[in-house]
Amino acid sequence: MLNYHFTEKLLGLEDAIVKNLQLVQNTFIIDVILEQRIHTCPSCSFQSSKVHDYHTQLVKHTPSSGFPVLLRLKKRRHVCPVCGKRFFENVPFLPKYQRTTNALWGYILAELSHAVSMKEIAQKVQLSQATIGRIIDHVQYTCKKLPRALSIDEFRGNSGGEKFQCILTDPKAKQVIDILPTKKAEDIYQYFASFPDRKQVRFVVMDLSTFFRSIAKNCFPKAEIVADKFHALRLAIYALEQVRKEEQKKFAEKRRKYFKRSRTLLIKHKEKLHKEELEAVSQMLSLSKPLAQAYYLKELAYTFFASKSLSEAKKNLLAFHMAAQAAAIPSFEKVSETYREWEQELLSIFNSGLSNGFTEGCNNKIKVLKRISYGMPNFTRFRTRILHQMQTND
């Protein structure tokens, strides 16, 4: 015989009595009735437990052991002996006018915090995809204040009729602050203007975007702009790749393919290479002087971003500029020019210790969410899903 006391606890059914449980066509059907209690008449407030009749309602509950669960709830309809008002008893685990339990809503919201599609969740709980969408629409996330350190970046969301959206994060607390519907300057200005505390923002972290830098200077005049070191370092890596592609064209097919396959060895920081890998890199560099010069400049960029202090960073940056000028490699001359343009923001890396790493990680998660959902044209729902996934998994 079933131990109904523990069954009710496992099912999360408050004040309920489980009468029967059976598996019918891959669905658990559970007969449930509430303990009889005194209820207050909604019309005259008279308290009574008089029952007029019963009504059976089918209610969907959280899945169990991989099977959907259907509650066959026997509800009492009370009648007030004073005014004659008829009303149903209160069901603690079932919202008014709903046919899904609170526990099922909680289960669905927990599933939505992971990178799964609403279609997959709908199939698991035997509900329509539209119902899952209405449930997530009940969740509200608002940004009430800005953090002292703010990171801003764009991503391709293709939602709400706009190609690009913006993400705001707190790089120190590792939290997503908000998702903006567009990357239009006027919309971003209007958004930041709504925060009276925006002057308290001390750092704004971004990639090497003159667009975001202009916005940051206007919206946060007291903030220090910090360039993301990974984007800046990537410029040097791209410059090295350009030299490699040009140089390997001069080789025979076999050696050209070897250089292409070994490009990761050239990109990787010299300090992270093993002995055999160092020997392979040394042999490749011995075959091309321009490639050897480009590799040396790439290593100087690594050295600059690995600086332990601001004074050391200034010294290493000057060394990079001088070496780039002496080498006269066009791709690295452009990198040197960009570093000069962003020198203040690059040196701010060593004052703040901040980067856009967390934000880029969030962008990757958004790409996964967008891919498994086959796009989300409804921006409000897209924003809610992003914030729900990021904030519930912190």
Secondary structure, DSSP 8 states (H G I E B T S, - for coil): ---HHHHHHHHT-TTEEEEEEEEETTEEEEEEEE----EE-TTT--EE--EEEEEEEEEEEEEETTEEEEEEEEEEEEE-TTT--EEE---TTS-TT-SB-HHHHHHHHHHHTSS--HHHHHHHHT--HHHHHHHHHT------S--SEEEEEEEEEEETTEEEEEEEEETTTTEEEEEES---HHHHHHHHHT-TTGGG--EEEE-S-HHHHHHHHHH-TT-EEEE-HHHHHHHHHHHHHHHHHHHHTTS-HHHHHHHHHTHHHHHS-GGG--HHHHHHHHHHHHT-HHHHHHHHHHHHHHHHHT-SSHHHHHHHHHHHHHHHHHHT-HHHHHHHHHHHHTHHHHHHHHHH---SHHHHHHHHHHHHHHHHTT----HHHHHHHHHHHHHHT-
